[in-house]
Amino acid sequence: MTPAQSALLDRLTTALGQDPRIQALWMSGSLAQGGGDAWSDIDLVAQVDGADLAGCLNDYKGPRPGLPERVHVLEVYGCIISSVTTTWERFDIVFLPEAQIRKTYGSDLKPLSGAAVRLDPKPDAEPDAAIAARVEGLILEFLRVLGLGPVAIGRGEWIVGQQGHSLLRDMTVNLMLEGAGVPRSARGAKRLNVYLTPGQQAALEAITPPSADRESLLASQAAIGRLFLNEAKPIAARMGIVWPEAFEAATRQHLKAELSLDI
């Protein structure tokens, strides 16, 4: 943790500790687990009674004694106040009752103040069947979106084609994360390298985002298609997913006939 992060954490801990509605306070996120860096935000979990939840959310949207001045405040999921300060420091405060904290977080929280409540270990890992179902859905959706390429390219809708490529790229990243067993709760919007192998990083970085023209779109679609399918087949086999042979074959034939594109 940098000196600036430590100072912000101390300030937040002091300010929240003066609110009698907050029964206990923890730090969560990457910094609490020792995996943060100088670009990490401060994530806090505040225990409140259910009756105080709405009041806390409303109050912490506005100026609060001890909190730094903020230029942006957003309520998320009906329990989080996400803030950006005037110097672009970022912090999130999650307000939850004790039972919900136990269910959602478990013992990976770092206690900061309040009653010494013992938190049990994190909930059991997600069932393998649920993960496999999600991966199967990714495979089917990837083939469907890939097969729509001739629509955008045929119409000269280069912007739509670029959007389609972005969808395919996102699905490829999600497939890699699922294959690596990375829980969805651990995935951040601003950190990927730690979850990907060097080979996966290199392969993704080598695929150039398409320009707004036919040839660029064709090249990028072929590259992302090959990468996804090469990654997906061993993952599917490991998870016991029946590969959609007929759908893949029809999609390949469709792309070959319409665009002379070999995946």
LODOSE-585785 format. One record per residue: x, y, z of N, C-alpha, C, CB in turn; residue in three letters. Coordinates in pm, whole numbers, padded with zeros to 5 digits, always signed. Glycine has a CB too. Example, Ala and Ser with C-alpha at 12.3 -4.5 7.8 and 13.67 -1.06 7.14 Angstrom:
<rs>
+01319-00569+00780+01230-00450+00780+01320-00330+00780+01131-00447+00905ALA;+01285-00225+00708+01367-00106+00714+01290+00003+00787+01408-00060+00572SER;
</rs>
This chain:
<rs>
+00084-00118+00000+00000+00000+00000+00089+00124+00000-00096+00000+00122MET;+00058+00220-00086+00137+00342-00093+00103+00435+00025+00112+00414-00228THR;+00188+00534+00053+00154+00629+00159+00020+00700+00134+00265+00733+00171PRO;-00008+00731+00009-00136+00797-00022-00253+00705+00006-00139+00843-00169ALA;-00241+00578-00031-00348+00482-00002-00366+00463+00148-00318+00349-00069GLN;-00255+00455+00220-00263+00439+00366-00330+00560+00430-00123+00419+00426SER;-00296+00679+00381-00357+00800+00437-00506+00804+00410-00290+00925+00379ALA;-00546+00765+00289-00689+00762+00255-00761+00658+00340-00709+00733+00105LEU;-00701+00541+00356-00763+00438+00439-00781+00486+00582-00680+00310+00436LEU;-00679+00550+00639-00689+00601+00776-00802+00704+00787-00556+00663+00821ASP;-00811+00790+00688-00914+00893+00690-01054+00832+00682-00894+00991+00574ARG;-01070+00734+00595-01201+00668+00582-01237+00590+00708-01201+00575+00460LEU;-01139+00519+00763-01164+00441+00884-01208+00531+00999-01038+00362+00923THR;-01141+00645+01014-01177+00740+01121-01316+00796+01100-01076+00854+01128THR;-01346+00838+00976-01476+00899+00949-01590+00799+00968-01479+00955+00806ALA;-01574+00679+00918-01679+00579+00930-01693+00530+01074-01652+00461+00837LEU;-01582+00531+01146-01587+00489+01286-01667+00584+01373-01449+00477+01340GLY;-01689+00706+01327-01767+00804+01404-01916+00794+01377-01719+00944+01371GLN;-01956+00706+01287-02098+00687+01256-02151+00573+01343-02119+00656+01103ASP;-02242+00603+01437-02289+00499+01529-02366+00387+01460-02377+00562+01634PRO;-02412+00408+01339-02485+00303+01268-02392+00192+01217-02560+00363+01151ARG;-02263+00223+01204-02168+00126+01152-02113+00044+01268-02053+00196+01074ILE;-02148-00083+01269-02113-00172+01379-01973-00230+01367-02212-00284+01389GLN;-01925-00247+01247-01791-00300+01222-01749-00260+01082-01786-00455+01241ALA;-01618-00258+01061-01565-00213+00932-01450-00305+00891-01518-00065+00940LEU;-01452-00346+00764-01347-00429+00709-01295-00368+00580-01398-00574+00685TRP;-01173-00408+00543-01122-00378+00410-01133-00505+00327-00974-00325+00415MET;-01173-00490+00200-01185-00602+00109-01103-00573-00016-01334-00630+00071SER;-01119-00654-00117-01052-00628-00243-00906-00670-00244-01062-00484-00276GLY;-00837-00627-00346-00700-00672-00369-00604-00625-00260-00651-00624-00503SER;-00623-00504-00210-00533-00455-00106-00547-00535+00023-00559-00307-00078LEU;-00667-00576+00055-00688-00656+00176-00623-00793+00164-00837-00672+00205ALA;-00613-00843+00042-00559-00977+00020-00411-00975-00018-00638-01046-00088GLN;-00350-00857-00011-00207-00847-00039-00172-00851-00186-00136-00957+00030GLY;-00271-00833-00272-00244-00840-00415-00262-00709-00487-00332-00942-00478GLY;-00279-00600-00414-00301-00471-00477-00172-00405-00522-00373-00380-00382GLY;-00186-00288-00582-00071-00210-00624-00104-00063-00613-00029-00247-00769ASP;-00018+00021-00666-00036+00165-00652-00160+00216-00724+00085+00236-00703ALA;-00219+00137-00813-00336+00180-00888-00466+00123-00832-00321+00140-01034TRP;-00457+00048-00722-00576-00013-00663-00658+00090-00586-00537-00129-00571SER;-00791+00071-00587-00876+00157-00506-00891+00096-00366-01014+00177-00573ASP;-00953+00173-00276-00980+00126-00140-01122+00071-00137-00962+00242-00036ILE;-01134-00055-00096-01265-00120-00086-01294-00149+00061-01269-00251-00170ASP;-01407-00098+00109-01445-00116+00247-01582-00182+00256-01446+00017+00321LEU;-01601-00261+00362-01730-00323+00391-01773-00276+00529-01721-00480+00383VAL;-01888-00210+00535-01941-00158+00660-02063-00238+00703-01976-00008+00647ALA;-02058-00291+00825-02171-00367+00877-02274-00273+00939-02124-00471+00982GLN;-02398-00282+00892-02507-00200+00943-02630-00289+00962-02538-00081+00848VAL;-02722-00244+01045-02850-00313+01054-02927-00291+00924-02933-00262+01176ASP;-03012-00388+00891-03090-00375+00768-03174-00249+00766-03178-00495+00751GLY;-03222-00208+00885-03306-00089+00893-03228+00039+00863-03368-00079+01030ALA;-03094+00034+00878-03011+00152+00857-02952+00159+00716-02900+00155+00958ASP;-02974+00055+00636-02908+00047+00506-02945+00162+00414-02941-00084+00438LEU;-03074+00186+00396-03119+00292+00305-03070+00428+00352-03272+00293+00293ALA;-03073+00452+00482-03027+00580+00535-02879+00602+00512-03058+00589+00683GLY;-02799+00497+00530-02655+00509+00506-02627+00539+00359-02583+00380+00549CYS;-02694+00466+00272-02672+00490+00129-02705+00634+00092-02756+00394+00045LEU;-02816+00683+00142-02857+00819+00111-02759+00921+00169-02997+00846+00165ASN;-02718+00900+00294-02629+00996+00360-02492+01001+00297-02616+00962+00506ASP;-02439+00886+00257-02302+00882+00204-02294+00920+00057-02244+00745+00224TYR;-02408+00948-00004-02404+01005-00138-02361+01152-00135-02541+00993-00205LYS;-02386+01215-00024-02353+01356-00011-02229+01378+00076-02470+01432+00047GLY;-02195+01504+00103-02079+01533+00187-02097+01473+00326-02056+01686+00197PRO;-01989+01417+00379-01991+01357+00512-01871+01409+00591-01989+01201+00503ARG;-01889+01433+00720-01776+01478+00802-01660+01379+00795-01820+01497+00948PRO;-01541+01431+00768-01422+01349+00766-01389+01285+00633-01436+01244+00866GLY;-01489+01272+00545-01461+01213+00414-01398+01317+00322-01591+01156+00351LEU;-01310+01277+00231-01254+01372+00135-01361+01425+00041-01141+01307+00055PRO;-01336+01542-00015-01429+01599-00112-01431+01511-00236-01391+01745-00148GLU;-01551+01488-00290-01565+01399-00404-01626+01473-00524-01652+01278-00367ARG;-01586+01431-00642-01640+01489-00764-01735+01393-00834-01527+01529-00859VAL;-01740+01269-00788-01831+01171-00847-01869+01070-00740-01766+01100-00970HIS;-02000+01046-00728-02052+00947-00633-02160+00868-00704-02108+01016-00502VAL;-02152+00736-00694-02246+00649-00763-02293+00539-00670-02182+00589-00890LEU;-02425+00519-00662-02479+00406-00588-02489+00286-00683-02619+00440-00527GLU;-02437+00172-00638-02431+00052-00721-02495-00065-00646-02284+00018-00759VAL;-02581-00137-00714-02642-00260-00662-02721-00241-00532-02536-00362-00641TYR;-02758-00120-00501-02838-00097-00382-02766-00120-00251-02957-00183-00386GLY;-02632-00124-00255-02557-00143-00129-02418-00081-00132-02546-00290-00098CYS;-02376-00028-00248-02240+00024-00261-02243+00173-00295-02163-00054-00370ILE;-02157+00249-00227-02133+00388-00265-01991+00394-00321-02151+00486-00142ILE;-01981+00424-00449-01852+00431-00519-01816+00577-00541-01858+00353-00654SER;-01695+00615-00503-01659+00757-00502-01525+00783-00571-01653+00808-00360SER;-01515+00903-00630-01391+00955-00685-01366+01092-00622-01396+00965-00842VAL;-01248+01112-00565-01219+01239-00499-01168+01342-00598-01116+01218-00387THR;-01147+01464-00550-01098+01572-00636-00958+01544-00689-01097+01704-00559THR;-00881+01459-00621-00747+01422-00668-00748+01284-00734-00648+01423-00552THR;-00865+01236-00770-00887+01109-00840-00842+00987-00760-00817+01111-00972TRP;-00856+00997-00629-00846+00877-00547-00983+00809-00548-00800+00910-00399GLU;-00984+00676-00545-01109+00602-00557-01132+00514-00436-01108+00518-00685ARG;-01257+00513-00390-01292+00422-00282-01438+00381-00293-01264+00486-00144PHE;-01463+00257-00253-01599+00201-00250-01632+00160-00108-01613+00080-00348ASP;-01754+00188-00065-01803+00144+00065-01926+00057+00042-01836+00266+00159ILE;-01919-00066+00088-02032-00158+00078-02101-00162+00214-01985-00302+00034VAL;-02229-00130+00217-02308-00132+00341-02396-00258+00339-02396-00002+00355PHE;-02375-00347+00437-02451-00471+00442-02476-00514+00587-02377-00581+00365LEU;-02586-00586+00611-02607-00649+00742-02508-00763+00763-02752-00701+00754PRO;-02490-00802+00888-02391-00905+00921-02415-01035+00844-02393-00932+01069GLU;-02540-01079+00836-02568-01207+00771-02526-01204+00625-02716-01240+00782ALA;-02548-01093+00558-02511-01082+00417-02360-01076+00400-02575-00960+00353GLN;-02292-01012+00494-02145-01008+00489-02088-01149+00501-02088-00917+00601ILE;-02144-01225+00594-02097-01363+00611-02119-01445+00484-02170-01430+00729ARG;-02233-01426+00422-02268-01504+00303-02183-01464+00182-02416-01486+00269LYS;-02153-01336+00171-02088-01284+00051-01936-01291+00057-02130-01143+00028THR;-01879-01261+00173-01735-01244+00180-01661-01355+00253-01704-01114+00246TYR;-01702-01389+00373-01628-01485+00450-01504-01425+00513-01590-01602+00364GLY;-01408-01510+00545-01295-01469+00629-01183-01400+00554-01240-01588+00698SER;-01201-01368+00427-01094-01300+00354-01097-01149+00374-01103-01332+00207ASP;-01190-01098+00455-01193-00956+00487-01089-00924+00594-01334-00914+00534LEU;-01034-00804+00587-00937-00758+00686-01007-00664+00783-00815-00688+00618LYS;-01019-00700+00913-01091-00616+01008-01019-00483+01033-01110-00689+01140PRO;-01096-00377+01042-01042-00244+01066-01089-00185+01197-01077-00152+00953LEU;-01219-00200+01227-01273-00142+01350-01404-00211+01385-01295+00010+01335SER;-01451-00188+01505-01579-00241+01547-01564-00372+01622-01669-00260+01429GLY;-01677-00437+01644-01679-00561+01720-01598-00669+01650-01822-00608+01741ALA;-01530-00750+01729-01447-00857+01673-01536-00974+01631-01341-00903+01775ALA;-01610-00956+01523-01700-01059+01474-01619-01161+01396-01812-00998+01385VAL;-01636-01288+01431-01564-01394+01361-01640-01429+01233-01546-01521+01452ARG;-01569-01421+01121-01630-01456+00993-01582-01595+00952-01596-01351+00885LEU;-01676-01674+00905-01643-01809+00860-01568-01804+00728-01771-01893+00845ASP;-01505-01915+00689-01440-01919+00558-01539-01885+00446-01378-02057+00533PRO;-01485-01851+00331-01569-01815+00218-01664-01928+00183-01484-01779+00096LYS;-01779-01894+00124-01872-01999+00084-01806-02100-00009-01994-01938+00016PRO;-01864-02219-00016-01809-02324-00102-01796-02275-00245-01897-02449-00097ASP;-01701-02331-00316-01679-02294-00455-01804-02326-00538-01556-02367-00512ALA;-01816-02254-00646-01929-02274-00735-01928-02418-00790-01926-02172-00850GLU;-02044-02482-00799-02048-02620-00850-01989-02630-00990-02191-02671-00850PRO;-01921-02741-01016-01861-02763-01148-01966-02758-01259-01788-02897-01152ASP;-02086-02808-01230-02191-02811-01331-02230-02670-01374-02314-02885-01280ALA;-02230-02577-01280-02266-02439-01313-02160-02375-01401-02286-02356-01184ALA;-02034-02403-01370-01925-02348-01452-01929-02407-01592-01788-02377-01386ILE;-01951-02539-01600-01958-02604-01732-02073-02550-01815-01974-02756-01715ALA;-02186-02523-01751-02301-02468-01824-02268-02330-01878-02425-02462-01732ALA;-02195-02252-01801-02158-02118-01845-02059-02126-01962-02097-02038-01728ARG;-01964-02218-01954-01868-02234-02063-01938-02282-02190-01757-02334-02023VAL;-02030-02375-02175-02105-02422-02291-02182-02308-02356-02202-02535-02251GLU;-02241-02222-02273-02312-02106-02326-02219-02012-02401-02380-02032-02215GLY;-02096-01993-02350-01998-01909-02418-01963-01966-02556-01871-01895-02332LEU;-01944-02096-02562-01906-02160-02689-02017-02142-02793-01878-02311-02667ILE;-02140-02167-02752-02252-02154-02846-02271-02010-02891-02380-02206-02782LEU;-02259-01916-02798-02277-01775-02833-02164-01726-02922-02286-01688-02707GLU;-02042-01774-02897-01930-01734-02981-01953-01778-03125-01798-01793-02927PHE;-01993-01902-03144-02019-01951-03279-02131-01872-03346-02055-02101-03276LEU;-02232-01835-03269-02344-01759-03326-02298-01621-03373-02458-01745-03223ARG;-02224-01551-03286-02178-01416-03321-02076-01423-03435-02117-01345-03199VAL;-01988-01521-03430-01891-01537-03538-01963-01558-03672-01797-01656-03509LEU;-02070-01636-03670-02145-01663-03793-02223-01544-03845-02238-01775-03770GLY;-02236-01439-03764-02305-01318-03809-02212-01222-03883-02368-01247-03689LEU;-02084-01257-03889-01989-01169-03957-02029-01132-04099-01857-01234-03960GLY;-02078-01227-04180-02117-01191-04317-02226-01085-04324-02162-01313-04389PRO;-02309-01074-04221-02416-00973-04222-02355-00834-04219-02511-00992-04101VAL;-02266-00809-04120-02206-00676-04108-02116-00646-04227-02127-00664-03978ALA;-02035-00743-04267-01942-00720-04376-02016-00706-04509-01839-00833-04384ILE;-02118-00787-04527-02196-00777-04650-02266-00644-04666-02297-00887-04655GLY;-02309-00586-04556-02376-00457-04560-02279-00339-04559-02471-00445-04443ARG;-02150-00367-04542-02054-00257-04529-02068-00185-04397-02071-00159-04643GLY;-02121-00254-04296-02139-00196-04163-02010-00218-04083-02263-00259-04089GLU;-01910-00137-04112-01779-00158-04051-01782-00134-03901-01676-00068-04116TRP;-01859-00038-03856-01867-00011-03712-01932-00129-03640-01947+00118-03685ILE;-02039-00182-03700-02103-00300-03642-02004-00418-03639-02230-00338-03722VAL;-01927-00432-03744-01827-00539-03749-01723-00524-03639-01759-00541-03884GLY;-01681-00400-03613-01586-00376-03505-01648-00410-03369-01539-00230-03506GLN;-01775-00376-03352-01843-00411-03228-01852-00563-03211-01983-00350-03225GLN;-01879-00633-03322-01885-00778-03317-01752-00839-03277-01928-00834-03451GLY;-01645-00784-03331-01512-00834-03294-01486-00813-03144-01404-00764-03378HIS;-01527-00698-03094-01510-00671-02951-01585-00773-02866-01557-00530-02917SER;-01707-00809-02908-01783-00912-02837-01708-01045-02838-01923-00929-02898LEU;-01655-01083-02954-01583-01209-02965-01457-01209-02879-01547-01236-03111LEU;-01391-01097-02873-01270-01086-02790-01305-01100-02642-01199-00951-02815ARG;-01412-01032-02599-01454-01042-02460-01492-01186-02423-01573-00948-02433ASP;-01560-01255-02514-01596-01394-02487-01472-01483-02479-01691-01447-02596MET;-01371-01452-02558-01247-01529-02553-01178-01511-02419-01155-01488-02666THR;-01172-01388-02371-01113-01362-02239-01191-01434-02130-01108-01210-02210VAL;-01323-01424-02135-01405-01491-02034-01386-01642-02037-01553-01458-02055ASN;-01372-01698-02155-01346-01842-02166-01214-01878-02097-01342-01884-02315LEU;-01112-01799-02120-00982-01825-02057-00992-01819-01906-00878-01725-02107MET;-01067-01721-01855-01083-01708-01710-01161-01826-01652-01153-01576-01676LEU;-01265-01866-01722-01342-01983-01677-01254-02108-01678-01467-02005-01766GLU;-01174-02123-01783-01088-02240-01793-00982-02244-01685-01023-02244-01926GLY;-00940-02126-01638-00840-02118-01532-00901-02130-01393-00763-01988-01543ALA;-01035-02136-01387-01101-02149-01257-01102-02021-01177-01036-02254-01178GLY;-01097-01906-01244-01098-01778-01173-01242-01744-01136-01034-01664-01260VAL;-01276-01733-01007-01414-01700-00968-01455-01565-01025-01429-01701-00815PRO;-01580-01554-01058-01628-01426-01113-01611-01313-01014-01776-01438-01153ARG;-01622-01343-00885-01607-01240-00782-01465-01185-00776-01647-01294-00647SER;-01367-01261-00829-01228-01218-00822-01185-01139-00944-01138-01337-00806ALA;-01268-01133-01045-01230-01068-01170-01256-00919-01162-01306-01129-01287ARG;-01153-00842-01185-01170-00697-01184-01170-00642-01325-01061-00631-01103GLY;-01231-00527-01340-01239-00466-01473-01105-00410-01519-01343-00355-01474ALA;-01011-00395-01425-00885-00327-01457-00763-00418-01442-00868-00207-01368LYS;-00785-00551-01429-00672-00641-01410-00701-00775-01476-00642-00659-01258ARG;-00615-00813-01569-00630-00942-01638-00502-01024-01639-00676-00919-01779LEU;-00387-00960-01654-00262-01033-01675-00237-01142-01571-00148-00937-01676ASN;-00273-01113-01447-00246-01208-01339-00321-01339-01357-00281-01146-01206VAL;-00432-01337-01433-00516-01455-01450-00487-01532-01578-00660-01415-01446TYR;-00409-01474-01669-00383-01537-01798-00241-01592-01803-00405-01437-01913LEU;-00223-01698-01880-00089-01750-01900-00013-01656-01994-00093-01895-01957THR;+00121-01659-01992+00196-01576-02086+00156-01603-02231+00346-01600-02069PRO;+00128-01729-02264+00087-01761-02400-00047-01699-02436+00080-01909-02419GLY;-00141-01701-02343-00272-01640-02368-00258-01489-02383-00369-01673-02254GLN;-00179-01426-02299-00157-01282-02311-00099-01248-02448-00064-01231-02201GLN;+00005-01322-02487+00070-01294-02615-00026-01313-02732+00193-01383-02633ALA;-00109-01418-02725-00202-01444-02835-00307-01335-02846-00269-01579-02815ALA;-00360-01290-02734-00461-01183-02736-00401-01052-02782-00524-01166-02598LEU;-00282-01020-02733-00219-00894-02769-00178-00890-02915-00097-00870-02682GLU;-00157-01007-02975-00115-01013-03115-00230-00988-03212-00052-01148-03145ALA;-00354-00997-03164-00470-00975-03251-00500-00826-03256-00595-01055-03201ILE;-00475-00766-03369-00493-00622-03384-00641-00589-03397-00416-00569-03507THR;-00692-00494-03319-00832-00452-03337-00855-00408-03481-00868-00338-03239PRO;-00968-00446-03539-00988-00421-03682-01012-00274-03715-01104-00502-03731PRO;-00959-00234-03829-00994-00103-03885-01131-00115-03952-00885-00054-03987SER;-01184-00002-03995-01318+00000-04055-01310-00031-04204-01385+00137-04034ALA;-01268-00155-04234-01265-00198-04373-01274-00349-04377-01137-00147-04444ASP;-01308-00401-04493-01335-00544-04510-01215-00631-04475-01376-00570-04652ARG;-01100-00602-04531-00984-00688-04513-00940-00695-04367-00870-00640-04599GLU;-00943-00582-04300-00903-00579-04159-00999-00660-04074-00896-00435-04108SER;-01129-00646-04102-01229-00721-04027-01216-00871-04051-01369-00675-04064LEU;-01193-00910-04175-01177-01052-04205-01056-01111-04131-01161-01072-04356LEU;-00946-01038-04131-00825-01088-04066-00845-01103-03916-00707-00996-04094ALA;-00909-01004-03855-00928-01008-03710-01029-01115-03670-00973-00871-03657SER;-01133-01133-03751-01232-01237-03722-01169-01375-03731-01351-01226-03818GLN;-01087-01396-03831-01021-01526-03846-00928-01552-03727-00941-01531-03977ALA;-00854-01450-03684-00758-01467-03575-00828-01496-03443-00671-01343-03561ALA;-00933-01421-03412-01002-01444-03284-01079-01575-03287-01098-01327-03253ILE;-01131-01612-03404-01201-01739-03416-01109-01857-03390-01263-01752-03554GLY;-00991-01855-03448-00895-01964-03428-00852-01972-03282-00772-01946-03519ARG;-00825-01855-03223-00780-01854-03084-00887-01911-02992-00744-01712-03040LEU;-01010-01866-03008-01118-01913-02921-01135-02064-02934-01250-01841-02955PHE;-01144-02114-03056-01171-02256-03075-01055-02341-03024-01196-02286-03223LEU;-00931-02295-03043-00817-02369-02991-00818-02376-02839-00687-02306-03040ASN;-00865-02267-02775-00873-02265-02629-00994-02344-02579-00881-02122-02579GLU;-01104-02334-02651-01231-02388-02602-01236-02540-02604-01344-02334-02683ALA;-01178-02602-02706-01195-02747-02721-01134-02826-02606-01134-02792-02851LYS;-01011-02798-02563-00960-02872-02448-01033-02840-02318-00813-02844-02430PRO;-01080-02717-02303-01157-02682-02183-01288-02760-02181-01184-02530-02177ILE;-01355-02764-02295-01481-02837-02304-01459-02985-02273-01544-02820-02442ALA;-01353-03043-02328-01325-03185-02303-01300-03209-02155-01204-03232-02387ALA;-01226-03122-02092-01195-03138-01950-01319-03127-01864-01094-03034-01906ARG;-01414-03045-01904-01535-03023-01826-01649-03118-01864-01582-02881-01842MET;-01624-03205-01960-01728-03300-02000-01837-03239-02084-01788-03361-01880GLY;-01807-03129-02153-01906-03063-02239-01905-03130-02376-01875-02911-02251ILE;-02022-03163-02425-02033-03221-02559-02012-03110-02662-02172-03290-02580VAL;-01910-03124-02744-01877-03018-02839-01984-03010-02948-01738-03043-02902TRP;-02027-02887-02983-02131-02870-03088-02073-02884-03228-02199-02733-03074PRO;-02043-03008-03264-01976-03035-03392-02055-02980-03511-01954-03185-03409GLU;-02186-03007-03511-02267-02965-03626-02271-02813-03638-02410-03022-03614ALA;-02283-02743-03526-02288-02597-03526-02155-02540-03574-02323-02543-03387PHE;-02044-02596-03524-01913-02549-03568-01895-02571-03718-01801-02619-03490GLU;-01931-02690-03766-01914-02721-03908-01999-02630-03995-01950-02867-03935ALA;-02123-02605-03954-02210-02518-04032-02157-02376-04035-02352-02519-03975ALA;-02102-02330-03920-02048-02194-03913-01925-02180-04002-02013-02157-03767THR;-01837-02279-03998-01718-02276-04084-01759-02273-04232-01627-02398-04054ARG;-01854-02357-04268-01898-02364-04407-01962-02233-04450-01996-02480-04427GLN;-02041-02173-04362-02107-02045-04389-02004-01935-04413-02200-02007-04272HIS;-01902-01926-04327-01799-01824-04342-01717-01845-04468-01707-01822-04220LEU;-01693-01970-04502-01618-02001-04624-01698-01962-04748-01581-02150-04629LYS;-01827-01994-04746-01910-01967-04864-01934-01818-04882-02044-02039-04851ALA;-01959-01746-04774-01996-01605-04784-01877-01511-04793-02081-01568-04667GLU;-01766-01547-04722-01655-01453-04710-01521-01512-04755-01644-01406-04567LEU;-01522-01639-04801-01397-01710-04832-01303-01708-04713-01328-01647-04954SER;-01364-01722-04595-01288-01711-04470-01270-01850-04409-01359-01617-04369LEU;-01145-01888-04388-01113-02014-04322-01075-01986-04177-00998-02089-04395ASP;-01145-02052-04084-01115-02036-03941-01024-02150-03897-01245-02034-03856ILE;
</rs>
